[in-house]
Amino acid sequence: MSEHRSFIRKIAYLAAIACLLPVLFWLGQPSTGGAEGEPGLPGGRLAQLRTAEDLDQAQLGKIDPASETIKLATLGLRGVAANVLWTKANNYKMKKDWTNLSATLNQITKLQPNFVGVWQFQAWNLSYNCSAEFDDYRERYHWVIKGIDFLKEGISYNEFEPKLVRDVGKFISQKIGRADEHEQFRRLFREDDDFNASIPKDNRDNWYVGKQWYLKAEKLVDTHDDILSVGTSPLLFRSEAPMCQMNYADALEKDGVFGEKAKTQWKRAGKEWEDYGKLDIPTSEGRAIRLGELKRLDDQLKGLNGQLDKFVPGAREKLLNTKAAMLTDPQREAIATPLRARTAEQHQLAAVADELTRVTPDEVARQATGANRAKANQLLETIHDQMETIRLTKSYQGIVNFDYWRLRADVEQTDGMLDARKLVFEADKAYAEGNLPVAHDKFERGAVAWAGVLARFPELMSDRSTIDDIDDLVKHFATALDQRDELFPENFALAAFINFQVHANDKLYSIERFQEKVEKAVAAGDYQTARKHYEETLGNWQLIINDIPSLEQNSDPASVREILAAIDRYAKVLGQLKVPFPDNFVLQQFVWTQIEHDPNTRAARAAIVQGGLLANQKKLDDARAAFDQGLSLWRKVFDQYPSLIADKNIAEEVTAAISRYQELLKQQDRKLPENFILQDVLDRNTKK
């Protein structure tokens, strides 16, 4: 009986399969090409749908016989096979077995040639992971190119997929242009005749070539109206090609290319960025914005607010006056203080005051009466809509730093900026070659050129990129000056820029607060508290010097004078307490640099040396006169720099000079006078 039921089930299964075969044939019959001049068969329903939706492999890209054979060999289990291979790939990745990972991913591409993720994954693996395994930058470059070639192979199977095209642009521009070894990679890319066979050598810059791939991706998106398939937001996607142009122009200058070529490329960058600002960018709020139209939007908003004010004449001024009357005295003082002169606390007070005195359109509209009330409310809706568009525009501008790059392109194409870049480049080159006179001249002229740019574009004073560029210039100039044993010239062209950075340093706020406490303590005769706050003040000055090392070499004479004045006041407080200057004075290195380059120091040393030579020649009177002059000059130095007495090296040098002077006096039956001008130095050093 059991065998009979089993036989019946088998017959039923076979009958069901037989019934389904026509259905499967109707669904899955592949299409076939016809003979020459004749149409082929359309195939089954699925084949017809693939053709209608442009999903045939022939429509997506090239057909690989090996790939098609592997698909058929899986007997419908392609998904299972792919899952097994992906599991193996993940295991190889965790083990960092790049060779087997690469082989496994290649197998997956045969099974799933239209799965974009595998092409992206493998390309990243080759260009980033495998390349990092080699020490020789030439081998690294080889694997980077191998990853890019893999992406290009993926494009051949997925001709209308913008993700892969965009990734080629990203790898060529970012990986080659931003890697630690980018200088070598960029050079190898220019020399790569195999990869760039169809590209003229003049155009073989990785940023320029990368830009062309980004433009191809844009064209694919525009042709197929499928921005969502790019893998990033439209805002960032549309910025990539013009940003490549920016980086191309910047890279030219770093390579030493200036003049008309650099200027032309910066002009092109500015034009492409302006074009980017005119594009309609969809937002998460469902409305489109244009990044370059913020000024127009602001002007329109002012016009709308002007119309609102006509419905309620004088209401805005009245509301403003009412709110202003409620401000505190410190808030009013903060608003009245010029922006550059405000302390950190005043910046905060001014920000709060601005918010407290802000008059909103809603507040103005509420003042309307009668028929004007309805008109004002209707206009208010338009104002709110405009404000929302402005808010979104500012937000999206901030994401791509739109205003900065627009300004950067404008600045970089000016003759002054081109001159500044060229002079600094030539200065660095001269310094590297050991030509200090030329380096000094170029650095100084470069600083003048930069100062001219800052005068024309003062907003760059607080720009991080500009600060970094000028910091590099100042640092390299300082190194060149140190080689010549010189400080920055008194009329250093970028002194105002350095001073601006000093006043923008958040530690200056602490210095100002401690200074206020010092003044109160001194006024009350509490010198112990004054000493404590002075030490905190000078400690913060040292922190600022750590942030801006060029201060030590007098890059900002105004700040140097301020620091020395603070030290002098500290010395007077110590004098009131009858406390010696501490040996571990926090600013001793800074003071030592000033002393070493002080004309009195050099004159004092020269006089002492002259005195020693005359003494050896037995010209005792002349020798004593030279020593008297040298020690008098040392007295001036000690008076000008009161912390010098705590400098062991200087103290030993001066004490040795005094000992030589005493020997000279002894030869003339003389002694040091009771009121010897350097007795304090002698006493302190002798005690120790």
Stockholm file with secondary structure:
# STOCKHOLM 1.0

chainA/1-688         MSEHRSFIRKIAYLAAIACLLPVLFWLGQPSTGGAEGEPGLPGGRLAQLRTAEDLDQAQLGKIDPASETIKLATLGLRGVAANVLWTKANNYKMKKDWTNLSATLNQITKLQPNFVGVWQFQAWNLSYNCSAEFDDYRERYHWVIKGIDFLKEGISYNEFEPKLVRDVGKFISQKIGRADEHEQFRRLFREDDDFNASIPKDNRDNWYVGKQWYLKAEKLVDTHDDILSVGTSPLLFRSEAPMCQMNYADALEKDGVFGEKAKTQWKRAGKEWEDYGKLDIPTSEGRAIRLGELKRLDDQLKGLNGQLDKFVPGAREKLLNTKAAMLTDPQREAIATPLRARTAEQHQLAAVADELTRVTPDEVARQATGANRAKANQLLETIHDQMETIRLTKSYQGIVNFDYWRLRADVEQTDGMLDARKLVFEADKAYAEGNLPVAHDKFERGAVAWAGVLARFPELMSDRSTIDDIDDLVKHFATALDQRDELFPENFALAAFINFQVHANDKLYSIERFQEKVEKAVAAGDYQTARKHYEETLGNWQLIINDIPSLEQNSDPASVREILAAIDRYAKVLGQLKVPFPDNFVLQQFVWTQIEHDPNTRAARAAIVQGGLLANQKKLDDARAAFDQGLSLWRKVFDQYPSLIADKNIAEEVTAAISRYQELLKQQDRKLPENFILQDVLDRNTKK
#=GR chainA/1-688 SS CHHHHHHHHHHHHHHHHHHHHHHHHHHHCCCCCCSTTSCCCCCSHHHHHHHHTTCSHHHHSCCCHHHHHHHHHTTTCHHHHHHHHHHHHHHHHHHTCHHHHHHHHHHHHHHCTTCHHHHHHHHHIIIIIIHHTCSSHHHHHHHHHHHHHHHHHHHHHCTTCHHHHHHHHHIIIIIHHHSTTHHHHHHHHHHCTTTTTTSCGGGCCHHHHHHHHHHHHHHHHHHHTCGGGGSSCHHHHHHHHHHHHHHHHHHHHHTTCCHHHHHHHHHHHHHHHHHHHTSCEECTTSCEECGGGHHHHHHHHHHHHHHHHHHSTTHHHHHHHHHHTTSCHHHHHHHHSCGGGCCHHHHHHHHHHHHHTCCCHHHHHTTCCTHHHHHHHHHHHHHHHHHHHHHHHHHHHHHHTHHHHHHHHHHHTSHHHHHHHHHHHHHHHHHHTTCHHHHHHHHHHHHHHHHHHHHHCGGGGGCHHHHHHHHHHHHHHHHHHHHTTCCCCTTCTTHHHHHHHHHHSTHHHHHHHHHHHHHHHHHTTCHHHHHHHHHHHHHHHHHHHHHSGGGGGTSSHHHHHHHHHHHHHHHHHHHHHTCCCCTTCTTHHHHHHHHHTCHHHHHHHHHHHHHHHHHHTTCHHHHHHHHHHHHHHHHHHHHHCGGGGGCHHHHHHHHHHHHHHHHHHHHTTCCCCTTCTTHHHHHHHHHC
#=GC SS_cons         CHHHHHHHHHHHHHHHHHHHHHHHHHHHCCCCCCSTTSCCCCCSHHHHHHHHTTCSHHHHSCCCHHHHHHHHHTTTCHHHHHHHHHHHHHHHHHHTCHHHHHHHHHHHHHHCTTCHHHHHHHHHIIIIIIHHTCSSHHHHHHHHHHHHHHHHHHHHHCTTCHHHHHHHHHIIIIIHHHSTTHHHHHHHHHHCTTTTTTSCGGGCCHHHHHHHHHHHHHHHHHHHTCGGGGSSCHHHHHHHHHHHHHHHHHHHHHTTCCHHHHHHHHHHHHHHHHHHHTSCEECTTSCEECGGGHHHHHHHHHHHHHHHHHHSTTHHHHHHHHHHTTSCHHHHHHHHSCGGGCCHHHHHHHHHHHHHTCCCHHHHHTTCCTHHHHHHHHHHHHHHHHHHHHHHHHHHHHHHTHHHHHHHHHHHTSHHHHHHHHHHHHHHHHHHTTCHHHHHHHHHHHHHHHHHHHHHCGGGGGCHHHHHHHHHHHHHHHHHHHHTTCCCCTTCTTHHHHHHHHHHSTHHHHHHHHHHHHHHHHHTTCHHHHHHHHHHHHHHHHHHHHHSGGGGGTSSHHHHHHHHHHHHHHHHHHHHHTCCCCTTCTTHHHHHHHHHTCHHHHHHHHHHHHHHHHHHTTCHHHHHHHHHHHHHHHHHHHHHCGGGGGCHHHHHHHHHHHHHHHHHHHHTTCCCCTTCTTHHHHHHHHHC
//
